[in-house]
Amino acid sequence: MKKQSTNVEERLAAGIPVWAEQLDVSAGFLRLEVSRGRLHVTRLGRRVLVTKREIERYLAANGSALATAGKIAGQ
């Protein structure tokens, strides 16, 4: 069995908790962004994945807002 990579840079897609850790925001915040329609997910059965390309698109469109959210959360 192939060992799964834990490095998100090597993956094409990852779950919301993985991206939340990488972006230093909560998984709940990313789920809220999904419900607002700002972040698009791919569903594979029960799994909810976000592609690396979608994260890059999201950050380009919302990066400054995300940075502000991170600063507020880090206070």
Summary of the structure (lengths in Angstrom):
residues: 75
radius of gyration: 12.7
end to end distance: 43.3
largest distance: 43.3
contacts: 163
relative contact order: 0.17
helix: 56%
strand: 15%
